């Protein structure tokens, strides 16, 4: 066994084998895979191994397309062919119009990745799959690329190719511990000796947290028992003359695919069961859980109704084995939070179908620092410290129970709620708040007009439309108050803090005391990595001269890892997180200054506290730091308050606001207003797939700076010209917004993709942002946008049509 290598991948299932192979494809041959037993001896060996192209965002569709293309290549390898039945086709059924609307949207989204899905009616579903009944069926989504693959031969083929490229695979070699050294390299301790390496990859399958514990981390991954059975031969299948399509049924929570001349039927029962919560037997290898068909009888009855032939056929064998879930159902593929030179590829509940693509994107991140797609939807840092074992199990159970039910816009499922709250959460709930969830935080979405108000889930504008309009109107005409909890806040101190930040940001870093600025961080490829507000807080009895770095709530781990990774040990810079210590109260509207003046002794006049100012003060008797910034386009103040004084500050503001028509507003009103103002959302509109010039952030880039991260790469991109341009659109319809992922088209050809959309209540316009081919980015350009799958006329407009001179928010 080697004593030194560049990368050690721990785990020999599809995740580990795919990563190893793709590392060699990226040019790294000095890489090793270590497996405690034999390859595929964990979940991989008993996988149903379906390979669909369906995904709920373009990154997932793209990685699945890569998997399919890779598997076809392996199938056709004359030296070592893999058994892959590609192109049987698959149908996702639906019995509600809302589900059908979702399928229409996802089909449009997939077109932007050159993938064709087809929305079909109930009769066509039955024509393509003659074993199903059309009772209680509206239709479905057809995926012509659907199929299944042999797990063992797939993993062996990937390992074989990796070995031919120089990689090594050590089987029957349990890892016993991991040690990280002061230079961030690792030693992997095994029963057969130690291996030093630069980088470690956790691909541990259902033993993910055994490996994680060796690093001192916990991953939000839990295992669920999952059962399927294989039927005896069915004459109708043998006589069909073609293979039966795969079937996924959210109505009855089951799936099926052809297995020889019978069917493989798998279940996602409501009475489901976690597995391995109290530890896993070291000898659980190539093993299964005890059969428990009684647990799936309710689901089986639904399957009988949909496929009556099942009631007439016997069962050959039953499989009940563990599969892994995360707290949102999507895998964790990328850097491990808080660790250097450590990555993971875990929580792959659909590992065989997606694993080729996951390993591909992870290898790019390891070798190149970034993948070709924005991978935030699978990034391990999208969850933070609230994801303990109990919460993970609750959310894994909920996601298992809803396996084939996609999330609707504005849907927030009930399991694991109240993971992160503030002293105001019960206060706002008593005032009728409906809450959304942001990185575990309960954040107000809007104020319900009545306790029993429950908008219909779907892709159209819902019953909350007029409620949001009312909140926006009051902010525009009077004054509103909104709690923004979980906002990411780092305190940066030290003599070299500005030197450090000047290297991190591509534009000017405001250094003047008491002033605030906005800036953007790029990755080493010159693409947009992050967005942050910089506030210079002068020394006081609350602390020394310091900088507050503020960014999106979801960016907490992401941004801290990025900043710490670029600290120079020779410089005097310290970074401390205040994210969980303080909460923001946003006061917005033309009467905001009067309210603030009524509850704080400071001078809040325009001359004394102009736009983009920062000041420490008291709100009533609550200590606060106020920033003169706005995400709504109205005169607004961010009031940052320690959580132990939050209720006192809130009470003071509410009392002062009574005379000025103050009302609470929520996140949905904010989203409407920020679209009107031309402001962007991180990981909706700000993506690593585009550079700042493509994202229309020209004014925040200073190419004449001596240096900043990504400058050289950005200069090359500028010379080559843009690949896409972000545009603002007026969408000519009133029934629904253009949802993220929808295709923008000209003469039926896809020319771009929507990133976000909503109704602009102050302008009375349906607005959207999207990245489009540069030749179609000029103001006035006409095109169509798919709204719930149907083409709607749209026109490119100037960005930020509400108050384009910024006069209102300056006060």
N, C-alpha and C positions, 0 to 999 in steps of 0.2 A: 504494500500500500504506500502511496505517496506520502511524503512528510510535509510537502508545501505545494499549494496550488492557488490559483487566482480566486475561484469561486467554489464553494461547497453548497450543493443543493441537497437538502435533507428531505427524503421522501421519494418513493419510487412508483407513485401512481401517475395518472395522466398529468397532474400539475408539475411534478418534478421532471418527468421525462420530456414534456413539452418545453419546459424552461431550459433544460440541458441542451436539447437539440437546437433551440433558437439562439442560445448563446453562441453555439458554434457557427450558426448562420450569420451572426453579427461579427464573426471573425475571432472569437475567443475560443481557443482550443484547449487551453490549460484549465479545464474545469472538471469537477468531480461530482457525481451523484452518490449519495450514501442511503442505503435502504436497510432497515432493521431486519427484514425477512427477504422474501422474493418480490420482484417487481409485480405490481398490481395486487398485492395481498391485502390491501385495505378495502376501501369502498369501491375502488375501480373494478375489481374482479366481478362484483355482482351487479354492476350498473345495468339498467335497461338500455343505456347507450344510444339514446335518440339524438339525432343531429339536425336541429332546425335552424333556419336562418332568421327566425323571428326574434326581435328585440324591441324594447320600449324606448330606446334612443339610438342615435346613429353610431355611437361608439360600440354598443353591443351588437348591432347589425354588422358593423365592419369587422369585428373580431370573429363573429360567427362565419362571415363570408370567407375570412382567411382560413378558418378551420375546415370548411367544406372544400376549398380549393386544395389545401394541403392533403386532406384525406383522399381526395380523388387522385392526387399524384401518387400517394402511397398505395392506393388500390391498384394503380397501373404499373407499379414497379415490378418488372419481370423477375428480379432476383428475390424479392421478398414481398409478395402481394398481400395486402391487408383486405380482409373481408368487409367491404363497405357497400351497403345497398343504398345508393344515392338516387334521388329523384322519384321515390315512391309517391311523394306528395303528402301533404298533411292538412287537416282542417281543424281550426279552433272554432268551436260551436258558440252560438249566442242565442239567447231567448228574450233579450230586451233590445230596444232600439238604442239605448245608451251604449250597450256593448258593441252593437253594429257601428255606431258612430266612432267608437274608439278604434275599431278595426280599419275604418275608412281613413282615420288620421294616421294610424301606424303604416298603412300602405303608402300614403303620401310621403311620410318620413323616410321609408325604406327606399323610395325612388331616388332620393338624394344620394344614396349609396349604391346606385345602379342595381338595386334588388327589386324584383317585381313580385308583389303579393296581389291577390285577387279577392275582392269581396263578393261572395256568392250568396244566393238565396237558399231557402230550405230545400226546395226541389233539386237544385243543382248539387247540394251537399249529398242528398240521397243518391243522385245519379252517379256521383263519383265514389261514394261509399255505400254500396247497395245493402249492407247489413244494418244500417241505422234506420230508426223511425223518425219521422218529421213532426211527431207530436210535440207541442210546446217548443217549437224551434223556429227561429226567424231566419237564420242563415249562419254564415261563418266566414272565416278568413282562410284562404287557400295559399299554402306555401309549397310551390312546386319543387323546391330543393330538399324537402324533408326526407329523412331516411334514418338508418341506424348502422352502427359499426361494431365490430368485434373488439371489446376493450383490451384483451390480452395481446392480440396481434398488433393493435395500434401502438401500445406502449413499447412493445418489443421492437417494432419498426423504428420508432423515434430514437430509442436507446441505441439501436444498431447503427443508425445514421450518425448519431452523435459520436459513437466510438470510432467510426471510420474517419471522422473529422478530428480526432485526437482526444476526445473526452474519455474519462474512465468512470466505470460504474462498479461500486462495491456493494454486493448483496450480503445478507446475513451479517450486517455490521451495525449493531445498535449504537446510537449516539447516547453517551452517558452524561455529558455536560458540555457547556460552552463557556469560553472565557474570552472577554474582550480586553485588549491591551490599551495602553495609554496612547498609542498611535492609531487607534481605532481598528486595527487588524484583529483577527479572531484566531483562537485555537479550538478546533472541534475535537472533543475527546470521545473516543469510541472504545468498544471492548477489544478492538484489535490494534489500538495505538492512536496517536494524535496526528491531526493534520492542521498545519497553520495555513491561513488563507486571508485574503483581503476582504472578501464579502461572503456572507452567509445568507442562504435563502431557506425560509421555512415553508416547505411544501408537505407538511405533516398530516394532511387529511384529517381524520377524526382524532388524531393524536396531536393536533396543532398546539394545544395548550400545554402538553407535556414538553414540547420543544420551546414554546414561549416562556415557560417557567424557568428554563435554563438561561434565558436572556433577561429574566426579571420583568417580563411583560405579560399582560393578559390580553388575549384577542377575543372580540365579541363574536365568537363562533360556538354554536351548540349543535349537537347531533340529534336527529329524529329517526325513530324506527320507521322504515318505509317498506310496504309489502306489495308484491305483485305475484301473479300466478300465470302459468302457461297452460292453455287448454289442450285438450285432445284435438285431433284433426276435425275440421269443419268442412263438410262436403261443398258448401257454397264457395268456400275459399279455393278449394282444389279445382273447382269447375269454373272459376271466374275468368281465367285466361290472362289475368294481370294481378300484380300484388295489390293488396288493399292499402289505401292511404292510412297514414297515422291519424289518430283522433285524440283531441284534447278537449275535455268537456267541463267547463266551469259550472254547468247546470247540476251535474251529478258528481263532480270531483273525482274523475277518473281519466285515464288515458289508455289507448290500446295501439298496438301495432301487430303486424303479421309476424308470426314465428313459425317457420316452415308452413304447414297447412293448417295451423291453428292460430290462436291469438295470444299475445302477452297483454295482460290487463293489470294496470297499476292503480293504486288508490291513494287519495289524500283525504282520509277520514277526519271528521270533526273530533272524534274521541281519540286523538293522536297521542303519542307518547315520546317524551325525550329519552335520550340514551346516553349513558356514560357520565351522568352528572356528578357522580361520586367517585370517579376514577374508572379506568379501563384495565381489565385483566391483561397483563403483559403477554399472555398466551392467546389472546383473541386475534388470530391470524387466519386469513382465508375462512373466516367463521361467519355464522349468521345468528340472529336472535331467534328465539322459539316462535313458531307459527302462531298467529293469533287472528284467524279469520273472523271470529266473532266481533272483533273490534271494527271491522269494515263492512258489516252486514248492511248498514244503512246506505252506504255508498254503493254497495253491490246491487241493492235493489234498484237504485237509479240507473245503474249500468244495464240491468236486465230490461228496464223500460226503454232505454235508448237502443239497445242491441238485443232484441228478443232471442236471438240464436244462442246467447250465453246460457239461457235457462235450459237448453237442451243438450249441453255438452259437458263432459267431465273435465276434471283438473288433473294435469300431469304432475306438476310440481309447484311448490310455493317457495318464494324467496322473501325473507324479512331481514333486512340489513340496515345499518346506520348510514345516513347521508347528512351532510353538514349544511347548516344555515347560518347566515349572519342576521343582524337585527333589522335589516331592510331587504333581505333576500338576495342582494347582489354580492358578488365575491369581494374579497380584500386582496387586491393585486397591486403591489407597489412598495414604497418605503415603509418600514415599521416606525411608527411615531416615537420620537425621543431617542432613537438609536441611529448610530452612524454605520454605514456599510452593512445594513441589515434590511432584507426585503422579505416579503411573504407572498404566497399565491395559495390562498386558503378560502374556505367557505364556498367551494365550487359545488353547489347543489346539483348543477347540470354539467358536471365536469367533463364528461366525455364529449358532449356536443360543443362545448365552448372552449375546452382546454387548449386546443391548438392555438386559438387566438389569444387566450390569456397569457400563455407562455411567450408568444410572439411579442406582445406589448410589454411584458415584464422584461424580457431580454433587451428590448430597446431602451427601457428606462435605466437598466443597469449599465449598459455599455455607452449609450449616448446621452444619458441624463434626462431624457424625455422621450415619450412615445410619439408616433406620428399623429395619433388622435389625442384629444384631450381626455384623460382617463379619470377625471374626478369622480365619475359615477361608480368606479371600482376602487378608488384610492382608500387605503386603510386609515388615512388621517381625517376622513369625513366624519368619524365618530370620535368623541373625546372621553373624558374621565367618567362619564355617567354609565358606561356600558359594562356593568358588572355581570356576574354569572346569572343572577336571577332575572335581570332585565333581558339579557340575551335569550334566555329560555322562553320568557313570555313572548317576545317578538318573533322568535323562531317558530314557536307553536302557531301564532297567529298567521305568519306567512305561509306555513305548511297548509293550514286550513284554507287558505285563499290562493293556492298555487297557480291556478289558471285565471284568477280574477285580477286584472290589472288595476292599479290605482287610478282613480278619476282625478281630474283637476280639483283642488281644494278638498280632497278626501284625506282625513286623518283618522286612522283606525284606533280603536280604544285601548289596546293592550299597551302597558308600560307608560301610560300617561303620567304627567306630573313628575317626570324624572328630574327636571330642573325648574324651580319656581323662585319667585321673589316674594317679599312681604306683601306686594300688591296683587299677587295672583288671586287670592280669595276675595280681595276687595273689588277687583275688576269683575270677577265672576258674579259677585252679588249685584253688580251694576248691569249684568246681562251680557257680558263679554263671551263671544265665541272665540276659541283659541286655535291658532295654528301651531305647528311645532317647527322650531329652527334649532338644529343641533341639540335636540333634547329639551330645549327651553320652551315653555308654554308662553307664547307671544300672542297678544290680542290680534284677532283677525278683523273683527267688526263688533259693534254692539247690536245684539239681537232686538228686534222690535217687540218680541214677546218670548216668554220662556219656551214655548212649544214651536218656535221657528226653526225649521230644518229644511234648507234648500235642497232641491233635487240634485243628485249627483249626475253629472254629465258634461258634455263638451260645449253646450250652449251657454249663453249668459243665463245665470240662474236667478232665483227669486231674491237674492241679496243685491241685485243690481241697483234698485232704488235706495236701498239702505246705504250702499257705498256712495251713491250720488249725494245723499244727504250729508254724509260725513265730509266729503270733499267740498260741498257748498259751504258748510259752516267754517271749514278751514280757510276757504277763499274769502269769505265775507266777514268772519268774526275771529275766532281763535279756537284751536283744537289742542288737545293734549294726548300724547301717545307714549306708552312705555316701550322702549327698545331694549329688551334684556339680552344678555349673552353677547353683546357687541364686543368684539375682540379688542383688548386694550393692553398694550405693553408699555411699560415705563423704561425708557432708555436713558442712562446716565453715564458719566465719565467724560474726561477731557477730550476724547477723540470721537465723541458721538456723531458730530456733524461730518467728520471725515469718513466715518463708516457709512453713514446714510447717503452721503454724496456718491459713494461707489455703488450702493444698492439701487438707487433710483436713477431713471434715465433722464430726469428733468431737474429743474432747480429745486433745491431743498431750502425751504424758508428757515432762516436763522434768527430773525428778529424776535426779541422777547415779546410774549403776549400775542403772537400772530399764528395763524393756521394756514396750512397749504395742503393741496392734494397732489399725489404723485403715483407713479407706476413703476413696478419692479418687473424686469425682464429675466428670462432664463438665458442660458448660455447660447441659445440659438436665436436670440433676439426677439423672442415671442413674449406675449404678455403673461407674466407669472402671477402678479398680484396688484391690488390697488390699496392704497392706504392714505389716511389723513395724518398729517404731522402737525402737532400742536406744541408750541414752545411755552412751557409753564415756568415763569420766573420763580426764583427761590423765595420761600416763605416759611412760616412755622410748620407748614405741612410737608416740607421737603426742600432739597437743593434745586438748583437749575436742572430742569429735566425735560425730556421730550415724551409726549404721548404718541404712540404709533397705534392708530385705530383702523380696524378692517372688519370684514364681514364676520358674523358670528361663527359661520362654518369654517373659517380660515384659522381658527385658534392653533391647532397643532401644525397645520401646513406652514403658516407664516413663521411660527417660532422655529421650526426645523430649518427653514430657509435662512433666516437671519443668523441663527447660531452656527450653521454650516459655513458662513462666510466671515465669522469673527476672526480678526487677526490677533493672535496671542500677544503681539508686541504693542497692541493699542489698548488704551484705557477705555473700555466700553463694557457696560453691564446692562443686561436685559432682564426685566422682572415682569411677570404676568399679573395684571390686575383684573383680568377678564371676569373672574368669579367674585370679585370684591365690590364692584360698582355696577350701577345700572343707569341707563340714560332715560330721562324724561324729555321728550321733544315737545316744545311749545311752538306752534306754528300758526300764522295768520296775521292779518293787518293789525290786530289788537294785541299781539304778543308782547310788544314793548310795554304797553300799559299794564298788562298782567304782571310782568316781571318787575316793573317799577313799584307795583303795589305790595309786593311781598319780599323785596330786597332793598336795602338802603343804598346800594351802589347806583351810580349814574348810568342809565341805560340809553341815553340819547344817542343819536346817530354819530355825533361828533365824538362823544366819550367812548363809545363801543361800536365802532363800525363793523361792517361785514368782515368775516374772517379774523375776528379777534378772539382771544382767550383770556379768561379772568377767573380767579378764585374769589368766592364770595360766600354768602349765606342766603339760603332760600328759607325765609322765616328764621328759624334757628338751626336749620340743617346745613352742614357744610356742603359746598358744591363747587364744581368747576364748570363754567359756562363757555361754550364755543358758539360763535356766531356763524353757523353753517346751516345749509338747508338742502334736503333731498327732495323736497316737495315743490320748490320754486317759489314758495311764499317766504315772507319774512319769518325767520325761524331761529330757534336757539336749542342747541343740545345741552341739557343740564345733567351733568355727570354727578351722581350722588352715591356715597357709600351705602351699601345695602342696609346697614343698621339705622340709617337716617332716612331711608327712602320713603317710608310712610309719612314721616313728618314733612318732607319736602312736597310730597303729593298733596297732602292736606292743605298746606300753605298755598299752593298753586290753585287748587280747586276753589278755595275760599276767595282768593284774589280774583279768580276768573268769573265768579258769579255775576259780577256787574258788567261783564263784557261778552256774555253768551258763550262761555267756554263749554265745549263738549268733547268727549273722548272720541278718538278715531283710531283705526287699526291698520294692519299691514296691507290689506287690500286697497284701501284708499291711498296709501303711500305708493303702491305699485302703479296705480292709475296716474298719479301726479308725476312720478319720476319719468314715466314714458312721455308725458307731455313736455317735460322739461329737457329731455334729451340725456338723462342720466342712465348709466349702465349698471347692470347687476353682475357681480363676480360669479363666474361659472354658468351664467346664462348667456351674457353678451361678451364677457371678458374671458377669452379662451386661449389656451396655449397653442392652438392651431393657427393663430394669426398674430401679426406683429402690430405695434401701436399705430403705425401709419395706416394699415389696413383697417384698424379699429377706429379710425378717425380721432386719434389722440395726439395729433401732430403738435398741438400747443404744449403738450406735456413732455416733449422730447427735445433735448438740447444736444444735437450732434457735435457741437463745438466744445462740449465738456472734455477735459483731458481723457477721462475714461469712466465707464460704468459697465456693470455686468451685461453682456450681450451686445456691446457696442459694435465690435468688429463684425459679428454675424449680421447685425441689423444693417450695417453699411452695405454688405453684400446683397442683402435682400432689397434694399432701396435701389441699388444699381440694376438689379434684375427686374424690378417692377412688381406691382402687387398681383397676388393670385386671386384675391377676393377684396371686396370693400363692404364695410358695414353701412347700411342705409336705413333711413326712417321711411315708413310707408303709411299712407292713408289707405285703409282697406274698406272697400265700398260695400259694406253690409252691416246689418244691425242685429243679427241673430246670434252671433258667436264671435269670439276672438280668434285670431290666427295663433294657434298653439305652437310652442317651440317644437321644431323638427319638421314643420309643414314645408312643403316644396313651393318655391317661387318659380314660375314658368313663363316662357315666352314662346308663342306658337306651339304649345304643347311640350316644349323641351325644358328640362330642369336647368335653371340658371342660378339657383341659390337656395338657401334654407333659412327659415324663420328661427330666431333665437328667443324672442319673447313678444307677447302681444297682450293688449287689454284695451278697454274703452277709456278714452280720455274725457272725463265728465265735464271739465271746465271748457273744453273745446267742442264737445259734442262730436268726437271723431273716434272711429275704430283705428287704433294705432298699432304698429308693429315695428320691430327691428329685425334685420336679417342680413346675412352675408351673401353677396351677389357677385357674379362675374363683373370685373371692373368696367367693361364696356357698357354695362347697363345700370351704372350707379349714379348717373347725372340726375339732378332734380328735374322732375317732370316726366321721367321715363315711365311708360305704361307697361304693365305686366299683369299676370294673374297670380293669386295666392290660393293654395288649397285650404279651404276652411271646412273642416270635417270631411275632407276628401273631395269637395266640389270646388271648381275654379271660380274665384271671385275677383272682379277687377280691382287693381291696386295701383297706386301712383307713388313714385319716390318724391318725398317732400324734404324741405330743409330740416335738419335736426333741431330738436327743441323748439317747436312752434309756439309754445306758451311763453310769453314774455322773453323774446329772443335777445333783448338788450340787457337782461338781468336787472332791470330797474326795481322790480317788486321785491326780490329777495334781499336787495341792498337796503331796503327800507327808506 
